[in-house]
């Protein structure tokens, strides 16, 4: 597939082993939290999820405590935005990219984590595809790599919410297990065209004709019991 043999450079600011702390990563990620990157469904529910804790904090401070309006708005925003940054974004990716000495949990722990994640995804009948991109797909995964993943599913408003809820729960699990999970919800394969052209995905699940048409035939899902190192799953870039 020639489409996936061409290199498309993407610049990322991140800390490297033995280098300096990159505070700019934390600052930028806290502010934008990937919002402009989100597909439409995830963007909608992300706004809702931002509004819920904001409303609670604002109401408590304004009507309960009696603070000034601008103070309530500011504190409500800071609390809501920080909670979403920790629990509804890619928190450990940010930490990994900020501090040179922070690493992902390692090969064996990540294999086990992905195996369990795959089981959860397989049992979810609304999710039709789950893919890994990034360094793992290029067979250059290392101890400061994140997990660059996308999920796609059935169309419809209610299905979109259920997929969003599944993504949210996966992010919570990743926070608990200190996995640098960079996971987003795709409404269609159009969203997947944003990925690097030299990264043919590793499929945890593929029950979607749109994916088979987009990536071509011969798609097979990974079996984590058959590997000893994550770079066995990727395809070296030509």
Backbone torsions as a table, in degrees:
resi	resn	phi	psi	omega
1	UNK	NA	99.8	-171.2
2	UNK	-63.2	-28.7	-179.8
3	UNK	-54.1	-34.4	-174.2
4	UNK	-99.1	20.0	177.4
5	UNK	-114.3	11.6	179.4
6	UNK	-110.6	134.7	-176.4
7	UNK	-85.0	130.3	176.5
8	UNK	-120.0	102.9	-174.9
9	UNK	-66.7	138.1	176.1
10	UNK	-130.7	122.1	-178.7
11	UNK	-88.0	130.8	176.5
12	UNK	-129.4	134.1	174.1
13	UNK	-87.4	117.8	178.4
14	UNK	-157.5	153.7	-179.6
15	UNK	-71.3	144.3	177.1
16	UNK	-119.3	156.7	-179.7
17	UNK	-53.6	125.6	179.5
18	UNK	82.3	-0.6	-179.2
19	UNK	-94.0	-162.9	-177.5
20	UNK	-94.2	160.2	176.1
21	UNK	-69.6	134.2	-178.2
22	UNK	-105.8	78.8	-179.1
23	UNK	-62.8	-25.4	-179.8
24	UNK	-60.9	-29.7	178.5
25	UNK	-64.0	-48.9	179.4
26	UNK	-61.4	-44.2	-178.5
27	UNK	-62.6	-48.3	-178.8
28	UNK	-64.8	-42.9	-177.8
29	UNK	-69.6	-34.7	177.7
30	UNK	-64.4	-41.1	-177.1
31	UNK	-69.7	-55.6	-170.4
32	UNK	-91.3	-30.6	177.2
33	UNK	47.7	34.0	176.8
34	UNK	68.4	14.3	-171.8
35	UNK	-60.0	-44.4	-178.1
36	UNK	-70.5	-13.0	179.9
37	UNK	-87.8	-21.7	-172.0
38	UNK	-62.0	147.1	170.6
39	UNK	-76.6	170.9	-167.7
40	UNK	-61.3	-45.7	-177.1
41	UNK	-64.5	-48.2	-179.9
42	UNK	-64.7	-35.9	178.7
43	UNK	-62.8	-42.9	-179.8
44	UNK	-60.5	-51.5	-177.7
45	UNK	-70.6	-26.4	176.8
46	UNK	-67.2	-38.7	176.5
47	UNK	-65.1	-43.0	178.2
48	UNK	-60.5	-45.5	-177.5
49	UNK	-68.9	-24.8	174.2
50	UNK	-74.2	-36.6	-175.5
51	UNK	-73.2	-34.0	-175.5
52	UNK	-61.2	-57.9	178.7
53	UNK	-66.0	-31.8	176.7
54	UNK	-60.0	-46.4	-178.8
55	UNK	-62.3	-40.4	-179.8
56	UNK	-64.0	-49.1	-178.7
57	UNK	-65.9	-43.8	-180.0
58	UNK	-59.5	-47.4	-178.4
59	UNK	-62.9	-41.5	-179.4
60	UNK	-63.7	-42.1	-177.1
61	UNK	-77.8	-37.9	-174.5
62	UNK	-78.6	-51.9	-177.6
63	UNK	-91.4	-26.8	-179.2
64	UNK	-85.0	-45.6	-176.2
65	UNK	-98.6	-30.8	178.6
66	UNK	85.7	28.7	178.6
67	UNK	-75.7	166.3	179.3
68	UNK	-64.3	152.8	-175.9
69	UNK	-57.3	-48.3	-175.5
70	UNK	-65.3	-32.6	177.7
71	UNK	-66.9	-43.3	180.0
72	UNK	-63.6	-41.6	178.5
73	UNK	-64.2	-45.9	-178.1
74	UNK	-64.1	-49.4	-179.2
75	UNK	-64.9	-40.8	178.2
76	UNK	-59.6	-43.7	178.3
77	UNK	-64.6	-46.1	-178.1
78	UNK	-61.3	-44.0	-179.8
79	UNK	-66.0	-48.7	-178.1
80	UNK	-63.0	-45.2	-177.4
81	UNK	-66.9	-37.2	179.6
82	UNK	-70.6	-40.2	177.4
83	UNK	-61.3	-42.8	178.0
84	UNK	-66.6	-35.5	178.5
85	UNK	-62.8	-41.1	-177.8
86	UNK	-77.5	-47.0	-168.7
87	UNK	-105.5	-10.7	-175.1
88	UNK	-133.0	27.4	176.6
89	UNK	-137.9	-136.4	178.3
90	UNK	-127.2	68.9	-170.8
91	UNK	-55.8	-50.8	-175.5
92	UNK	-72.6	-22.6	171.6
93	UNK	-64.6	-43.0	177.7
94	UNK	-61.2	-45.6	179.8
95	UNK	-64.2	-42.4	179.3
96	UNK	-61.8	-41.9	-177.8
97	UNK	-79.3	-13.5	179.9
98	UNK	-90.6	-42.5	-172.4
99	UNK	-110.1	124.3	-177.7
100	UNK	-60.0	-31.7	-174.3
101	UNK	-86.0	-6.3	-179.4
102	UNK	-89.2	133.6	-179.5
103	UNK	-127.6	164.2	171.6
104	UNK	-70.1	170.1	-174.8
105	UNK	-66.2	-7.2	177.0
106	UNK	103.7	169.2	-173.4
107	UNK	-58.9	-55.0	-174.3
108	UNK	-65.5	-44.4	179.9
109	UNK	-65.1	-35.7	-179.4
110	UNK	-72.6	-37.6	174.5
111	UNK	-59.7	-46.3	179.5
112	UNK	-63.4	-41.7	178.6
113	UNK	-61.8	-46.2	-179.4
114	UNK	-67.8	-33.7	176.7
115	UNK	-62.0	-44.8	179.9
116	UNK	-71.0	-35.8	176.3
117	UNK	-63.4	-42.1	179.0
118	UNK	-60.2	-39.3	177.8
119	UNK	-63.5	-41.2	178.4
120	UNK	-65.5	-41.8	-179.4
121	UNK	-66.0	-40.5	-179.3
122	UNK	-62.5	-33.7	-177.8
123	UNK	-79.9	-10.7	-179.7
124	UNK	-91.8	107.3	-174.2
125	UNK	-77.1	-6.2	177.3
126	UNK	-86.6	-30.5	177.6
127	UNK	-80.9	124.9	-177.9
128	UNK	-107.8	-12.7	179.6
129	UNK	-156.3	140.7	176.0
130	UNK	-141.8	123.7	-172.1
131	UNK	-130.5	148.3	173.3
132	UNK	-109.6	130.6	176.2
133	UNK	-115.7	-149.3	173.8
134	UNK	71.1	-156.9	-174.5
135	UNK	-62.0	-32.3	179.9
136	UNK	-65.1	-38.2	179.9
137	UNK	-69.7	-22.5	177.6
138	UNK	-96.4	6.7	178.0
139	UNK	61.8	35.4	177.2
140	UNK	-129.0	27.6	179.1
141	UNK	-62.0	141.1	179.7
142	UNK	-144.8	-175.9	-170.0
143	UNK	-75.3	-2.3	172.3
144	UNK	-116.7	15.5	177.8
145	UNK	-79.9	148.7	171.5
146	UNK	-98.9	179.6	177.2
147	UNK	-106.8	101.3	-175.7
148	UNK	-89.8	100.4	-170.1
149	UNK	-128.2	153.4	175.4
150	UNK	-134.3	145.2	178.5
151	UNK	-123.6	138.4	177.0
152	UNK	-131.9	153.5	-177.3
153	UNK	-154.3	-165.5	-178.7
154	UNK	-67.4	150.3	-179.4
155	UNK	-81.3	168.2	179.8
156	UNK	113.5	150.5	-175.5
157	UNK	-61.7	-50.3	-177.2
158	UNK	-67.1	-40.3	176.2
159	UNK	-61.9	-38.8	178.3
160	UNK	-60.7	-40.3	177.8
161	UNK	-65.7	-42.2	-178.6
162	UNK	-65.2	-36.4	175.8
163	UNK	-67.5	-43.3	178.2
164	UNK	-59.8	-42.2	179.9
165	UNK	-64.0	-38.1	177.3
166	UNK	-65.2	-41.6	177.5
167	UNK	-62.9	-43.4	179.3
168	UNK	-59.7	-44.4	179.8
169	UNK	-65.9	-37.1	177.6
170	UNK	-64.3	-36.5	177.3
171	UNK	-66.9	-37.8	176.9
172	UNK	-63.1	-43.7	178.6
173	UNK	-62.5	-40.7	179.5
174	UNK	-63.7	-38.3	176.9
175	UNK	-62.4	-44.7	-179.5
176	UNK	-62.3	-38.6	-175.4
177	UNK	-95.9	6.9	177.5
178	UNK	57.8	37.0	177.1
179	UNK	-94.3	128.6	178.5
180	UNK	-77.4	77.5	-175.4
181	UNK	-89.9	119.5	177.3
182	UNK	-108.8	83.1	-169.6
183	UNK	-114.1	134.5	177.5
184	UNK	-135.8	156.0	179.4
185	UNK	-98.8	127.6	179.3
186	UNK	-104.2	133.7	175.2
187	UNK	-79.5	-30.9	-177.8
188	UNK	-155.6	175.6	179.5
189	UNK	-69.7	-15.8	175.8
190	UNK	-58.4	-37.6	178.2
191	UNK	-64.7	-32.6	-178.5
192	UNK	-73.3	-15.2	177.1
193	UNK	-69.7	-10.1	176.3
194	UNK	-77.1	-13.6	-177.3
195	UNK	-73.8	158.3	177.5
196	UNK	-58.6	140.4	-176.3
197	UNK	-76.8	-9.0	177.4
198	UNK	-101.2	16.5	-179.6
199	UNK	-118.7	96.5	174.0
200	UNK	-81.2	125.1	-169.8
201	UNK	-69.6	154.9	170.8
202	UNK	-96.0	123.6	-172.9
203	UNK	-95.2	120.1	170.4
204	UNK	-85.5	-27.0	177.2
205	UNK	-155.5	140.0	176.8
206	UNK	-149.7	88.0	175.7
207	UNK	-119.4	44.3	-172.0
208	UNK	-137.6	119.3	-179.2
209	UNK	-65.2	-27.4	178.6
210	UNK	-64.0	-39.6	178.7
211	UNK	-68.2	-41.4	-179.4
212	UNK	-66.1	-35.8	177.2
213	UNK	-70.5	-39.5	-176.6
214	UNK	-72.0	-43.6	-175.8
215	UNK	-98.3	-4.9	178.9
216	UNK	91.5	170.0	-179.2
217	UNK	-73.6	176.5	176.6
218	UNK	79.9	15.0	179.4
219	UNK	-71.7	132.2	175.7
220	UNK	-130.5	146.5	179.3
221	UNK	-87.8	149.9	-174.7
222	UNK	-75.1	148.8	172.7
223	UNK	-118.5	107.7	-175.0
224	UNK	-70.9	-17.9	176.5
225	UNK	-71.0	-15.7	-175.1
226	UNK	-94.5	1.1	-176.4
227	UNK	-123.9	157.8	174.9
228	UNK	-114.4	-19.5	177.4
229	UNK	-139.5	142.1	-175.3
230	UNK	-62.8	-27.7	179.7
231	UNK	-70.9	-9.6	173.8
232	UNK	-69.0	-18.0	-175.8
233	UNK	-84.8	-23.5	-172.2
234	UNK	-86.0	177.2	178.1
235	UNK	-122.7	122.6	178.9
236	UNK	-63.9	136.1	179.0
237	UNK	-73.6	131.4	-179.3
238	UNK	-79.6	NA	NA
